[in-house]
Amino acid sequence: MSGGHIAQDWEPVVIRKKAPTSAARKDEKAVNAARRAGAEIETVRKAAAGSNKAASSSTSLNTRKLDEETENLTHEKVPSELKKAIMQGRTDKKLTQAQLAQMINEKPQIIQEYESGKAIPNQQIITKLERALGVKLRGKK
């Protein structure tokens, strides 16, 4: 610093606004500004936009089939032989429903549903039960 003035050679920094996002381009103010500037404005109507036509149009095939079906259809339930076999196998091994459920990595509620006959039979769960209890639960029909 010997007597002279200190020169600063800063580069000019240009700060630019980033281009408007698609949401901003659709903004009313932006559109009006563009109109004033004489820019071209493109309007595109999305197919069925804002109308819930797809969801409410005609009844789908499945609902029509269900409506036309006169039979009373229900899920397949656990047969009573299977319920008894599970209970028998569990009591022979002196297990609670919760312990059995833990052995096959399922919720106690599932064992309860199988034993009460409310569950919809699942072959994977039945296989796990067969392994855990050492009892054959299928194939005696």
DSSP file with accessible surface (Angstrom, degrees, kcal/mol):
  #  RESIDUE AA STRUCTURE BP1 BP2  ACC     N-H-->O    O-->H-N    N-H-->O    O-->H-N    TCO  KAPPA ALPHA  PHI   PSI    X-CA   Y-CA   Z-CA
    1    1 A M              0   0  215      0, 0.0     2,-1.4     0, 0.0     5,-0.0   0.000 360.0 360.0 360.0  68.4    0.0    0.0    0.0
    2    2 A S        -     0   0  119      1,-0.1     2,-1.7     3,-0.1     3,-0.1  -0.696 360.0 -68.9-100.5  83.9    2.4    2.5   -1.1
    3    3 A G  S    S+     0   0   83     -2,-1.4    -1,-0.1     1,-0.1     0, 0.0   0.031  99.6 104.6  74.5 -32.4    0.6    5.7   -1.6
    4    4 A G  S    S-     0   0   63     -2,-1.7     2,-0.2     1,-0.1    -1,-0.1  -0.125  77.1 -91.9 -80.3 176.5   -1.6    4.9   -4.7
    5    5 A H        -     0   0  170     -3,-0.1     2,-0.5     1,-0.1    -1,-0.1  -0.613  42.7-108.2 -85.8 155.3   -5.3    4.2   -4.8
    6    6 A I        -     0   0  122     -2,-0.2     2,-0.5    -5,-0.0    -1,-0.1  -0.711  30.2-147.4 -87.5 125.0   -6.4    0.6   -4.5
    7    7 A A        -     0   0   81     -2,-0.5     2,-0.6     2,-0.0    -3,-0.0  -0.777   7.9-161.9 -94.9 131.4   -7.8   -0.8   -7.8
    8    8 A Q        -     0   0  141     -2,-0.5     2,-0.8     2,-0.1    -2,-0.0  -0.966   4.0-166.7-112.7 122.2  -10.5   -3.3   -7.6
    9    9 A D        +     0   0  148     -2,-0.6     2,-0.3     2,-0.0    -2,-0.0  -0.610  20.5 170.8-108.1  73.2  -11.1   -5.3  -10.7
   10   10 A W        -     0   0  202     -2,-0.8    -2,-0.1     1,-0.0     3,-0.0  -0.598  32.0-126.7 -80.5 142.0  -14.4   -6.9  -10.0
   11   11 A E        -     0   0  157     -2,-0.3     2,-0.2     1,-0.1    -1,-0.0  -0.643  33.7-104.3 -82.0 142.7  -16.2   -8.8  -12.8
   12   12 A P        -     0   0  115      0, 0.0     2,-0.6     0, 0.0    -1,-0.1  -0.495  33.1-143.3 -67.6 135.9  -19.7   -7.6  -13.4
   13   13 A V        -     0   0  124     -2,-0.2     2,-0.6     2,-0.0    -3,-0.0  -0.912   9.7-158.1-104.3 124.9  -22.2  -10.1  -12.0
   14   14 A V        -     0   0  103     -2,-0.6     2,-0.6     2,-0.0     0, 0.0  -0.906   2.9-161.2-105.1 121.5  -25.4  -10.6  -14.0
   15   15 A I        -     0   0  157     -2,-0.6     2,-0.4     2,-0.0    -2,-0.0  -0.911  11.0-170.3-104.2 121.7  -28.3  -12.0  -12.1
   16   16 A R        -     0   0  203     -2,-0.6     2,-0.2     3,-0.0     3,-0.0  -0.883  23.9-121.7-112.1 143.8  -31.0  -13.5  -14.3
   17   17 A K        -     0   0  204     -2,-0.4     2,-0.1     1,-0.1    -2,-0.0  -0.570  38.8-111.6 -74.0 143.6  -34.4  -14.7  -13.3
   18   18 A K        -     0   0  178     -2,-0.2     3,-0.1     1,-0.1    -1,-0.1  -0.425  42.5 -85.3 -76.5 156.3  -34.9  -18.3  -14.1
   19   19 A A        -     0   0   78      1,-0.1    -1,-0.1    -2,-0.1    -3,-0.0  -0.227  56.5 -92.6 -58.5 144.6  -37.3  -19.2  -16.8
   20   20 A P        -     0   0   73      0, 0.0    -1,-0.1     0, 0.0     2,-0.0  -0.332  40.5-121.2 -62.5 140.2  -40.9  -19.5  -15.6
   21   21 A T     >  -     0   0   74     -3,-0.1     4,-2.4     1,-0.1     5,-0.2  -0.305  31.5 -99.9 -73.2 168.6  -41.9  -23.0  -14.6
   22   22 A S  H  > S+     0   0   67      1,-0.2     4,-1.1     2,-0.2     5,-0.1   0.868 125.7  52.4 -61.6 -34.5  -44.9  -24.6  -16.4
   23   23 A A  H  4 S+     0   0   70      1,-0.2     4,-0.4     2,-0.2     3,-0.4   0.925 110.4  47.3 -65.5 -42.0  -47.1  -23.7  -13.5
   24   24 A A  H >4 S+     0   0   35      1,-0.2     3,-1.0     2,-0.2     6,-0.3   0.851 105.7  59.3 -67.9 -33.1  -46.0  -20.1  -13.6
   25   25 A R  H 3< S+     0   0  150     -4,-2.4    -1,-0.2     1,-0.3    -2,-0.2   0.811 106.0  48.6 -64.3 -29.8  -46.5  -20.0  -17.4
   26   26 A K  T 3< S+     0   0  144     -4,-1.1    -1,-0.3    -3,-0.4    -2,-0.2   0.541  85.7 118.6 -85.7  -8.2  -50.2  -20.8  -16.8
   27   27 A D  S <> S-     0   0   81     -3,-1.0     4,-2.5    -4,-0.4     5,-0.2  -0.335  71.1-129.0 -59.5 137.6  -50.5  -18.1  -14.2
   28   28 A E  H  > S+     0   0  148      1,-0.2     4,-2.8     2,-0.2     5,-0.2   0.908 107.1  50.8 -57.6 -44.3  -53.0  -15.5  -15.2
   29   29 A K  H  > S+     0   0  167      1,-0.2     4,-2.7     2,-0.2    -1,-0.2   0.922 111.1  48.7 -60.4 -44.4  -50.6  -12.6  -14.6
   30   30 A A  H  > S+     0   0   40     -6,-0.3     4,-2.4     2,-0.2    -1,-0.2   0.915 111.8  49.1 -64.0 -40.7  -47.9  -14.2  -16.7
   31   31 A V  H  X S+     0   0   28     -4,-2.5     4,-2.5     2,-0.2    -2,-0.2   0.936 112.5  47.5 -64.9 -45.2  -50.4  -14.9  -19.5
   32   32 A N  H  X S+     0   0   55     -4,-2.8     4,-2.5     1,-0.2    -2,-0.2   0.904 111.4  50.9 -63.1 -40.3  -51.7  -11.3  -19.5
   33   33 A A  H  X S+     0   0   44     -4,-2.7     4,-2.2    -5,-0.2    -1,-0.2   0.914 110.4  49.6 -62.7 -40.6  -48.1   -9.9  -19.4
   34   34 A A  H  X>S+     0   0   28     -4,-2.4     5,-2.6     1,-0.2     4,-0.7   0.900 109.3  52.0 -65.6 -38.8  -47.3  -12.1  -22.4
   35   35 A R  H ><5S+     0   0  146     -4,-2.5     3,-0.9     1,-0.2    -1,-0.2   0.925 109.9  49.0 -62.0 -45.3  -50.4  -10.9  -24.2
   36   36 A R  H 3<5S+     0   0  196     -4,-2.5    -1,-0.2     1,-0.3    -2,-0.2   0.887 110.0  51.2 -61.4 -37.7  -49.4   -7.3  -23.6
   37   37 A A  H 3<5S-     0   0   86     -4,-2.2    -1,-0.3    -5,-0.2    -2,-0.2   0.599 116.4-117.8 -76.3  -9.9  -45.9   -8.0  -24.9
   38   38 A G  T <<5 +     0   0   65     -3,-0.9    -3,-0.2    -4,-0.7    -2,-0.1   0.645  60.0 154.1  85.6  14.1  -47.4   -9.5  -28.0
   39   39 A A      < -     0   0   53     -5,-2.6     2,-0.3    -6,-0.2    -1,-0.2  -0.349  51.7 -98.8 -74.0 160.6  -46.1  -13.0  -27.4
   40   40 A E        -     0   0  194     -2,-0.1     2,-0.5     1,-0.0    -1,-0.1  -0.610  35.1-156.5 -81.1 134.6  -47.8  -16.0  -28.7
   41   41 A I        -     0   0   59     -2,-0.3     2,-0.5    -3,-0.1   -10,-0.0  -0.959   3.0-159.0-117.8 124.4  -50.1  -17.8  -26.2
   42   42 A E        -     0   0  163     -2,-0.5     2,-0.5     2,-0.0    -2,-0.0  -0.868   3.0-164.2-104.6 130.1  -50.9  -21.5  -26.8
   43   43 A T        -     0   0  125     -2,-0.5     2,-0.4     2,-0.0    -2,-0.0  -0.967   6.4-174.9-114.6 131.0  -53.9  -23.0  -25.2
   44   44 A V        -     0   0  103     -2,-0.5     2,-0.6     2,-0.0    -2,-0.0  -0.987  15.1-147.1-125.7 127.3  -54.2  -26.8  -25.0
   45   45 A R        -     0   0  185     -2,-0.4     2,-0.2     3,-0.0     3,-0.1  -0.841  17.7-136.7 -94.7 123.1  -57.3  -28.5  -23.6
   46   46 A K    >   -     0   0  135     -2,-0.6     3,-1.8     1,-0.1     2,-0.2  -0.543  35.7 -93.2 -74.9 144.8  -56.4  -31.8  -21.9
   47   47 A A  T 3  S-     0   0  101      1,-0.3    -1,-0.1    -2,-0.2     0, 0.0  -0.381 103.3 -12.9 -62.1 123.1  -58.8  -34.6  -22.8
   48   48 A A  T >  S+     0   0   51      1,-0.2     3,-0.9    -2,-0.2    -1,-0.3   0.790  91.5 175.8  55.8  31.8  -61.6  -34.8  -20.2
   49   49 A A  T <   +     0   0   41     -3,-1.8    -1,-0.2     1,-0.2     3,-0.1  -0.477  64.4   3.2 -70.0 135.2  -59.7  -32.4  -17.9
   50   50 A G  T 3  S+     0   0   94      1,-0.2     2,-0.4    -2,-0.2    -1,-0.2   0.326 109.1 101.8  76.9 -11.5  -61.6  -31.4  -14.8
   51   51 A S    <   -     0   0   43     -3,-0.9     2,-0.5     1,-0.1     3,-0.4  -0.871  68.1-143.1-106.0 142.5  -64.5  -33.6  -15.7
   52   52 A N     >  +     0   0  120     -2,-0.4     4,-1.5     1,-0.2     5,-0.1  -0.227  56.0 131.8 -96.6  47.5  -64.9  -36.9  -13.9
   53   53 A K  H  >  +     0   0  129     -2,-0.5     4,-1.8    -5,-0.3    -1,-0.2   0.918  63.8  56.0 -66.4 -44.4  -66.2  -38.7  -17.0
   54   54 A A  H  4 S+     0   0   93     -3,-0.4    -1,-0.2     1,-0.2    -2,-0.1   0.886 111.8  43.6 -58.1 -40.2  -63.9  -41.7  -16.8
   55   55 A A  H  4 S+     0   0   78      1,-0.2    -1,-0.2    -3,-0.1    -2,-0.2   0.844 124.7  31.3 -75.8 -33.7  -65.0  -42.6  -13.3
   56   56 A S  H  < S+     0   0   90     -4,-1.5    -2,-0.2    -3,-0.1    -1,-0.2   0.439  93.2 101.1-108.2   1.1  -68.7  -42.0  -13.7
   57   57 A S  S  < S-     0   0   82     -4,-1.8     2,-0.1     1,-0.1    -3,-0.1   0.747  87.7 -15.8 -60.5-120.9  -69.4  -42.9  -17.3
   58   58 A S  S    S-     0   0   90      1,-0.1    -1,-0.1    -4,-0.1     2,-0.1  -0.477  83.0 -91.6 -84.6 157.2  -70.9  -46.3  -18.1
   59   59 A T        -     0   0   74     -2,-0.1    -1,-0.1     1,-0.1    -3,-0.1  -0.436  49.9-114.4 -65.6 138.3  -70.9  -49.1  -15.6
   60   60 A S     >  -     0   0   69     -2,-0.1     4,-2.2     1,-0.1     5,-0.2  -0.223  26.5-102.5 -70.7 166.8  -67.8  -51.2  -16.0
   61   61 A L  H  > S+     0   0  115      1,-0.2     4,-2.6     2,-0.2     5,-0.2   0.899 118.9  51.9 -57.0 -45.4  -68.0  -54.8  -17.1
   62   62 A N  H  > S+     0   0  111      1,-0.2     4,-2.5     2,-0.2    -1,-0.2   0.904 109.2  48.1 -63.6 -42.7  -67.5  -56.2  -13.7
   63   63 A T  H  > S+     0   0   61      2,-0.2     4,-2.5     1,-0.2    -1,-0.2   0.909 111.8  50.8 -66.2 -37.0  -70.2  -54.1  -12.0
   64   64 A R  H  X S+     0   0  100     -4,-2.2     4,-2.5     2,-0.2     5,-0.2   0.935 109.9  49.9 -64.2 -43.8  -72.6  -55.1  -14.7
   65   65 A K  H  X S+     0   0  127     -4,-2.6     4,-1.4     1,-0.2    -1,-0.2   0.918 111.7  48.7 -58.0 -44.8  -71.7  -58.8  -14.3
   66   66 A L  H  < S+     0   0  116     -4,-2.5    -1,-0.2     1,-0.2    -2,-0.2   0.897 111.3  49.6 -63.2 -40.5  -72.3  -58.4  -10.5
   67   67 A D  H  < S+     0   0  123     -4,-2.5    -1,-0.2     1,-0.2    -2,-0.2   0.889 113.1  46.1 -65.9 -38.9  -75.6  -56.7  -11.0
   68   68 A E  H  < S+     0   0  136     -4,-2.5     2,-0.3    -5,-0.2    -1,-0.2   0.714  90.1 101.8 -77.4 -19.0  -76.8  -59.4  -13.5
   69   69 A E     <  -     0   0   86     -4,-1.4     4,-0.1    -5,-0.2    -3,-0.0  -0.487  46.5-178.6 -69.7 125.5  -75.6  -62.2  -11.2
   70   70 A T        +     0   0  141     -2,-0.3    -1,-0.2     2,-0.1    -4,-0.0   0.734  52.9  93.9 -97.5 -24.7  -78.6  -63.6   -9.3
   71   71 A E  S    S-     0   0  133      1,-0.1     2,-1.0     0, 0.0    -2,-0.0  -0.296  83.1-116.9 -65.6 151.5  -76.7  -66.2   -7.3
   72   72 A N        -     0   0  150      2,-0.0     2,-0.4     0, 0.0    -1,-0.1  -0.795  38.5-164.5 -91.7 105.1  -75.6  -65.2   -3.8
   73   73 A L        +     0   0  103     -2,-1.0     2,-0.3    -4,-0.1    -4,-0.0  -0.749  13.2 171.1 -96.8 136.3  -71.8  -65.4   -4.1
   74   74 A T        -     0   0  117     -2,-0.4     3,-0.1     3,-0.0     2,-0.0  -0.925  38.5 -89.0-134.7 164.4  -69.5  -65.4   -1.0
   75   75 A H        -     0   0  126     -2,-0.3     2,-0.2     1,-0.1     0, 0.0  -0.358  52.3 -95.9 -66.7 152.3  -65.8  -66.0   -0.4
   76   76 A E        -     0   0  126     45,-0.1     2,-0.2    -2,-0.0    -1,-0.1  -0.493  47.2-152.6 -67.9 132.4  -64.6  -69.5    0.2
   77   77 A K        -     0   0  108     -2,-0.2    43,-0.2    43,-0.2    41,-0.1  -0.668  28.1 -83.4-105.7 166.8  -64.5  -70.0    3.9
   78   78 A V        -     0   0    8     41,-1.0    -1,-0.1    39,-0.4    42,-0.0  -0.520  51.5-120.7 -68.0 124.0  -62.3  -72.4    6.0
   79   79 A P     >  -     0   0   33      0, 0.0     4,-2.0     0, 0.0     3,-0.4  -0.331  18.7-116.6 -66.6 153.6  -64.0  -75.8    6.0
   80   80 A S  H  > S+     0   0   49      1,-0.2     4,-2.6     2,-0.2     5,-0.2   0.832 113.5  58.3 -64.4 -31.7  -64.9  -77.2    9.4
   81   81 A E  H  > S+     0   0  121      1,-0.2     4,-2.5     2,-0.2    -1,-0.2   0.919 108.0  47.6 -61.4 -40.7  -62.5  -80.2    9.1
   82   82 A L  H  > S+     0   0   13     -3,-0.4     4,-2.6     2,-0.2     5,-0.2   0.928 110.1  51.8 -66.2 -42.8  -59.6  -77.7    8.6
   83   83 A K  H  X S+     0   0   57     -4,-2.0     4,-2.4     1,-0.2    -2,-0.2   0.949 113.4  44.6 -56.2 -49.0  -60.7  -75.6   11.6
   84   84 A K  H  X S+     0   0  138     -4,-2.6     4,-3.0     1,-0.2    -1,-0.2   0.898 111.9  52.3 -64.0 -41.4  -60.8  -78.7   13.8
   85   85 A A  H  X S+     0   0   21     -4,-2.5     4,-2.8    -5,-0.2    -1,-0.2   0.903 110.6  47.8 -63.0 -40.8  -57.5  -80.1   12.5
   86   86 A I  H  X S+     0   0    0     -4,-2.6     4,-2.6     2,-0.2     5,-0.2   0.953 114.6  45.6 -65.5 -47.4  -55.8  -76.7   13.2
   87   87 A M  H  X S+     0   0   70     -4,-2.4     4,-2.8    -5,-0.2     5,-0.2   0.929 114.5  48.6 -60.9 -44.5  -57.2  -76.6   16.8
   88   88 A Q  H  X S+     0   0  112     -4,-3.0     4,-2.6     1,-0.2    -2,-0.2   0.945 112.7  47.4 -61.5 -48.5  -56.4  -80.2   17.4
   89   89 A G  H  X S+     0   0    3     -4,-2.8     4,-1.4     1,-0.2    -1,-0.2   0.886 113.7  48.4 -60.4 -40.1  -52.8  -79.8   16.2
   90   90 A R  H  <>S+     0   0   34     -4,-2.6     5,-2.3    -5,-0.2    -1,-0.2   0.932 112.8  46.0 -69.2 -44.4  -52.3  -76.7   18.2
   91   91 A T  H ><5S+     0   0   73     -4,-2.8     3,-1.3     1,-0.2    -2,-0.2   0.874 108.0  58.0 -69.3 -33.2  -53.7  -78.2   21.5
   92   92 A D  H 3<5S+     0   0  101     -4,-2.6    -1,-0.2     1,-0.3    -2,-0.2   0.879 110.6  43.0 -60.9 -36.8  -51.6  -81.4   21.0
   93   93 A K  T 3<5S-     0   0  111     -4,-1.4    -1,-0.3    -5,-0.2    -2,-0.2   0.368 113.6-123.6 -88.1   1.8  -48.5  -79.2   20.9
   94   94 A K  T < 5 +     0   0  180     -3,-1.3     2,-0.3     1,-0.2    -3,-0.2   0.903  59.3 149.8  55.8  48.3  -49.8  -77.2   23.9
   95   95 A L      < -     0   0   32     -5,-2.3    -1,-0.2    -6,-0.1     2,-0.2  -0.842  43.2-133.4-109.4 148.8  -49.6  -73.9   22.0
   96   96 A T     >  -     0   0   70     -2,-0.3     4,-2.5     1,-0.1     5,-0.2  -0.522  33.1-106.7 -86.4 166.9  -51.7  -70.8   22.3
   97   97 A Q  H  > S+     0   0   56      1,-0.2     4,-2.7     2,-0.2     5,-0.2   0.913 122.9  51.7 -58.7 -40.8  -53.0  -69.1   19.2
   98   98 A A  H  > S+     0   0   52      2,-0.2     4,-2.3     1,-0.2    -1,-0.2   0.910 109.4  48.5 -64.7 -41.5  -50.5  -66.3   19.7
   99   99 A Q  H  > S+     0   0   90      2,-0.2     4,-2.2     1,-0.2    -1,-0.2   0.921 112.8  47.8 -65.3 -42.1  -47.6  -68.8   20.0
  100  100 A L  H  X S+     0   0    0     -4,-2.5     4,-1.7     1,-0.2    -2,-0.2   0.930 110.8  51.7 -63.2 -43.4  -48.6  -70.6   16.9
  101  101 A A  H  <>S+     0   0    0     -4,-2.7     5,-2.8     1,-0.2     4,-0.3   0.910 109.4  50.2 -59.6 -41.2  -49.0  -67.3   15.0
  102  102 A Q  H ><5S+     0   0  148     -4,-2.3     3,-1.1     1,-0.2    -1,-0.2   0.901 105.9  56.7 -66.0 -38.0  -45.5  -66.3   16.1
  103  103 A M  H 3<5S+     0   0   99     -4,-2.2    -1,-0.2     1,-0.3    -2,-0.2   0.861 115.3  36.4 -61.2 -36.8  -44.1  -69.6   14.9
  104  104 A I  T 3<5S-     0   0    9     -4,-1.7    -1,-0.3    -3,-0.2    -2,-0.2   0.277 113.2-115.8-101.9  11.6  -45.5  -69.1   11.4
  105  105 A N  T < 5S+     0   0  140     -3,-1.1     2,-0.3    -4,-0.3    -3,-0.2   0.911  74.4 121.1  57.8  44.8  -44.8  -65.3   11.4
  106  106 A E  S   <S-     0   0   52     -5,-2.8    -1,-0.2    -6,-0.1    -2,-0.1  -0.858  70.1 -89.2-127.3 170.1  -48.4  -64.3   11.1
  107  107 A K    >>  -     0   0  143     -2,-0.3     3,-1.6     1,-0.1     4,-1.0  -0.536  31.9-122.6 -78.3 145.7  -50.7  -62.2   13.4
  108  108 A P  H 3> S+     0   0   67      0, 0.0     4,-2.4     0, 0.0     5,-0.2   0.839 111.7  67.2 -54.0 -31.1  -52.6  -64.0   16.2
  109  109 A Q  H 3> S+     0   0  110      1,-0.2     4,-2.6     2,-0.2     5,-0.2   0.850  95.0  55.9 -59.0 -35.0  -55.8  -62.7   14.6
  110  110 A I  H <> S+     0   0   34     -3,-1.6     4,-2.5     2,-0.2    -1,-0.2   0.936 107.1  47.4 -67.1 -43.7  -55.2  -64.9   11.5
  111  111 A I  H  X S+     0   0    1     -4,-1.0     4,-2.7     1,-0.2     5,-0.2   0.937 112.3  51.4 -60.5 -43.8  -55.0  -68.1   13.6
  112  112 A Q  H  X S+     0   0  110     -4,-2.4     4,-1.9     1,-0.2     6,-0.2   0.923 110.1  48.6 -59.0 -44.7  -58.2  -66.9   15.4
  113  113 A E  H  X>S+     0   0   67     -4,-2.6     5,-1.9     1,-0.2     6,-1.4   0.890 111.7  49.4 -64.9 -39.0  -59.9  -66.4   12.0
  114  114 A Y  H  <5S+     0   0    4     -4,-2.5     3,-0.4     1,-0.2    -1,-0.2   0.923 113.2  46.2 -65.2 -43.0  -58.8  -69.8   10.7
  115  115 A E  H  <5S+     0   0   12     -4,-2.7    -1,-0.2     1,-0.2    -2,-0.2   0.781 114.7  46.6 -73.1 -25.7  -60.1  -71.5   13.9
  116  116 A S  H  <5S-     0   0   51     -4,-1.9    -1,-0.2    -5,-0.2    -2,-0.2   0.559 112.1-121.3 -89.5  -9.7  -63.4  -69.7   13.9
  117  117 A G  T  <5S+     0   0   11     -4,-0.9   -39,-0.4    -3,-0.4    -3,-0.2   0.622  82.6 113.1  83.9  13.0  -63.8  -70.4   10.1
  118  118 A K      < +     0   0  147     -5,-1.9    -4,-0.2    -6,-0.2    -5,-0.1   0.686  50.2  97.6 -89.4 -18.9  -64.0  -66.7    9.1
  119  119 A A  S    S-     0   0    5     -6,-1.4   -41,-1.0    -9,-0.1    -9,-0.0  -0.323  77.2-122.1 -73.0 153.1  -60.7  -66.6    7.2
  120  120 A I        -     0   0   89    -43,-0.2   -43,-0.2     1,-0.0    -1,-0.1  -0.858  46.1-105.5 -88.9 119.9  -60.5  -67.0    3.4
  121  121 A P        -     0   0   22      0, 0.0     2,-0.5     0, 0.0   -45,-0.1  -0.219  36.8-168.1 -55.6 131.6  -58.2  -70.0    3.0
  122  122 A N     >  -     0   0   64      1,-0.1     4,-2.5     0, 0.0     3,-0.3  -0.988  15.7-149.0-122.4 119.2  -54.7  -69.1    1.9
  123  123 A Q  H  > S+     0   0  102     -2,-0.5     4,-2.6     1,-0.2     5,-0.2   0.849  96.5  55.2 -59.2 -35.8  -52.5  -72.0    0.7
  124  124 A Q  H  > S+     0   0  144      2,-0.2     4,-2.2     1,-0.2    -1,-0.2   0.928 110.4  44.7 -63.5 -44.4  -49.3  -70.4    1.9
  125  125 A I  H  > S+     0   0   14     -3,-0.3     4,-2.6     2,-0.2    -2,-0.2   0.922 112.3  52.0 -66.5 -40.9  -50.6  -70.0    5.4
  126  126 A I  H  X S+     0   0    4     -4,-2.5     4,-2.6     1,-0.2    -2,-0.2   0.922 109.0  51.1 -62.6 -40.0  -52.0  -73.5    5.5
  127  127 A T  H  X S+     0   0   35     -4,-2.6     4,-2.4     1,-0.2    -1,-0.2   0.931 110.1  49.2 -60.9 -45.0  -48.6  -74.8    4.4
  128  128 A K  H  X S+     0   0   66     -4,-2.2     4,-2.7     1,-0.2    -1,-0.2   0.906 111.1  50.2 -60.2 -42.4  -46.9  -72.9    7.2
  129  129 A L  H  X S+     0   0    0     -4,-2.6     4,-2.8     2,-0.2     6,-0.3   0.911 108.6  52.3 -62.9 -42.5  -49.5  -74.3    9.7
  130  130 A E  H  X>S+     0   0   30     -4,-2.6     4,-1.6     1,-0.2     5,-1.1   0.928 113.0  44.7 -58.9 -44.8  -48.8  -77.8    8.4
  131  131 A R  H  <5S+     0   0  192     -4,-2.4    -2,-0.2     2,-0.2    -1,-0.2   0.926 115.4  46.4 -64.7 -46.9  -45.1  -77.4    9.0
  132  132 A A  H  <5S+     0   0   16     -4,-2.7    -2,-0.2     1,-0.2    -1,-0.2   0.884 121.8  35.8 -65.6 -39.0  -45.4  -75.7   12.4
  133  133 A L  H  <5S-     0   0    5     -4,-2.8    -1,-0.2    -5,-0.2    -2,-0.2   0.621  98.3-131.7 -91.1 -14.9  -47.9  -78.3   13.7
  134  134 A G  T  <5 +     0   0   66     -4,-1.6     2,-0.4    -5,-0.3    -3,-0.2   0.842  67.5 123.4  66.9  31.3  -46.5  -81.3   12.0
  135  135 A V      < -     0   0   45     -5,-1.1     2,-0.6    -6,-0.3    -1,-0.3  -0.960  67.1-122.7-126.6 142.7  -50.0  -82.2   10.8
  136  136 A K        +     0   0  140     -2,-0.4    -9,-0.1     1,-0.2     3,-0.0  -0.768  32.3 172.4 -85.5 118.6  -51.4  -82.8    7.3
  137  137 A L        +     0   0   16     -2,-0.6     2,-0.3   -11,-0.1     3,-0.2   0.579  57.4  50.8-101.8 -16.1  -54.2  -80.3    6.9
  138  138 A R  S    S+     0   0   74      1,-0.1     0, 0.0   -12,-0.1     0, 0.0  -0.793  84.2  47.4-119.3 166.0  -55.0  -80.8    3.2
  139  139 A G  S    S+     0   0   70     -2,-0.3    -1,-0.1     1,-0.0    -2,-0.0   0.582  76.3 101.1  88.4  10.6  -55.6  -83.6    0.8
  140  140 A K              0   0  156     -3,-0.2    -2,-0.1    -4,-0.0    -1,-0.0   0.229 360.0 360.0-107.1  12.9  -58.2  -85.5    2.9
  141  141 A K              0   0  199      0, 0.0    -3,-0.0     0, 0.0     0, 0.0  -0.521 360.0 360.0 -76.5 360.0  -61.2  -84.3    0.9
